[in-house]
Amino acid sequence: MSPAQPVEPPVRLTKASLLICYVRDAMASLAFYRDVLGMKPLEASPHWVELDAGGIHLALHPHSKMPEKREATLPFLVFPVEDVVGTYERMLAHGVKFLTPPKEVFGDANLVGLSADLADPDGNLISIVGTVPRK
């Protein structure tokens, strides 16, 4: 099949509503997502935590085979923020440990997209991203 010849798919999925992140301890992870990232819990038990992640629900679900070290190629949970540098600095001031400071990840002649990456206590990757004027 060539990219120039589109195929009519059997269905069209248009909206994701839930993302499941596997964790070692759902209640311990709840503290990070609620108290550090400011997400509102919708449901919380030792077997399932569901949070409002702004347009999608984030579920934290324990898995008995969580590896000690997560692969760098796992998906990132990306949160757009109005002021990426200010958000990064406020999170740093509250003890959040980042994997990277804000760095350029996209842009054009006028805007630069900056991303700062961190991991939750189980190694799930999270990024805050925003744009700033190009200097």
C-alpha positions as CSV (number, residue, x, y, z in Angstrom):
1,M,0.0,0.0,0.0
2,S,1.4,3.3,-1.0
3,P,1.0,6.5,1.1
4,A,-0.5,8.2,-1.9
5,Q,-3.4,5.8,-2.0
6,P,-5.5,6.3,1.2
7,V,-7.6,3.4,2.3
8,E,-11.0,3.9,3.9
9,P,-10.7,2.7,7.5
10,P,-13.4,0.4,8.9
11,V,-14.0,2.9,11.7
12,R,-12.9,6.4,12.7
13,L,-11.9,6.8,16.4
14,T,-12.0,10.5,17.1
15,K,-11.6,11.1,20.8
16,A,-9.5,9.4,23.6
17,S,-11.1,9.7,27.0
18,L,-8.8,7.7,29.3
19,L,-5.1,7.0,29.6
20,I,-3.9,4.2,31.9
21,C,-0.5,4.6,33.6
22,Y,0.8,1.5,35.4
23,V,2.2,2.2,38.8
24,R,3.5,0.2,41.8
25,D,1.1,1.7,44.4
26,A,-1.9,3.6,43.2
27,M,-2.5,5.5,46.4
28,A,1.2,6.6,46.7
29,S,1.0,7.8,43.1
30,L,-2.2,9.6,43.8
31,A,-0.3,11.9,46.2
32,F,2.1,12.9,43.4
33,Y,-0.5,13.6,40.8
34,R,-2.8,15.4,43.2
35,D,-0.4,17.3,45.5
36,V,2.4,18.0,43.1
37,L,0.7,18.2,39.7
38,G,-2.6,19.6,41.0
39,M,-5.0,17.0,39.4
40,K,-8.4,16.5,40.8
41,P,-9.1,12.9,41.9
42,L,-12.4,11.5,40.5
43,E,-12.1,8.0,42.0
44,A,-9.5,6.6,44.4
45,S,-8.9,3.0,45.7
46,P,-5.8,0.9,46.0
47,H,-6.7,-0.8,42.7
48,W,-7.7,2.2,40.6
49,V,-7.2,6.0,40.8
50,E,-8.8,8.2,38.2
51,L,-7.9,11.8,37.9
52,D,-9.2,14.7,35.8
53,A,-6.2,15.5,33.5
54,G,-8.0,18.3,31.6
55,G,-9.8,16.8,28.6
56,I,-8.8,13.2,29.4
57,H,-9.0,11.1,32.5
58,L,-5.7,9.7,33.8
59,A,-6.0,6.3,35.5
60,L,-3.3,5.0,37.8
61,H,-3.5,1.2,38.0
62,P,-1.1,-1.0,39.9
63,H,0.8,-3.7,38.0
64,S,2.7,-6.5,39.8
65,K,5.4,-6.6,37.1
66,M,6.5,-2.9,37.1
67,P,10.2,-2.8,36.1
68,E,12.6,-0.9,38.3
69,K,13.8,1.3,35.4
70,R,11.4,2.4,32.6
71,E,12.3,2.5,29.0
72,A,13.1,5.9,27.5
73,T,10.9,5.1,24.5
74,L,7.7,4.8,26.5
75,P,5.1,7.4,25.7
76,F,5.1,10.8,27.4
77,L,2.1,12.4,29.1
78,V,2.3,16.0,27.8
79,F,0.7,19.0,29.5
80,P,0.6,22.3,27.7
81,V,1.1,25.3,30.0
82,E,0.8,29.0,29.5
83,D,4.2,29.8,31.0
84,V,6.5,26.9,30.6
85,V,9.6,28.6,32.2
86,G,7.5,29.9,35.1
87,T,5.8,26.6,35.7
88,Y,9.1,24.8,35.6
89,E,10.6,27.3,38.2
90,R,7.5,27.0,40.5
91,M,7.7,23.2,40.3
92,L,11.5,23.2,41.0
93,A,10.9,25.5,44.0
94,H,8.4,22.9,45.4
95,G,11.0,20.0,45.1
96,V,10.0,18.5,41.7
97,K,13.0,16.9,40.1
98,F,13.2,17.3,36.4
99,L,15.0,15.1,33.9
100,T,15.6,18.1,31.6
101,P,15.2,21.9,32.0
102,P,13.1,23.6,29.3
103,K,14.6,22.9,26.0
104,E,13.7,23.7,22.4
105,V,11.6,20.9,20.8
106,F,9.9,22.8,17.9
107,G,9.5,26.2,16.5
108,D,9.3,28.6,13.6
109,A,10.7,32.0,12.8
110,N,8.5,33.6,15.5
111,L,7.9,31.0,18.3
112,V,10.0,28.5,20.1
113,G,8.3,25.4,21.7
114,L,10.0,24.5,25.0
115,S,9.6,21.3,26.9
116,A,10.7,20.3,30.4
117,D,10.6,16.6,31.3
118,L,10.1,14.8,34.5
119,A,9.1,11.4,35.7
120,D,6.5,10.3,38.2
121,P,7.6,8.1,41.2
122,D,7.2,5.0,38.9
123,G,9.1,6.4,36.0
124,N,6.2,7.3,33.8
125,L,7.4,10.2,31.7
126,I,5.7,13.6,31.8
127,S,6.4,16.8,29.9
128,I,5.3,20.3,30.3
129,V,5.4,22.3,27.1
130,G,4.7,25.8,26.0
131,T,5.8,28.5,23.5
132,V,7.8,31.6,23.9
133,P,8.7,34.3,21.4
134,R,11.9,33.6,19.4
135,K,14.6,36.1,20.3
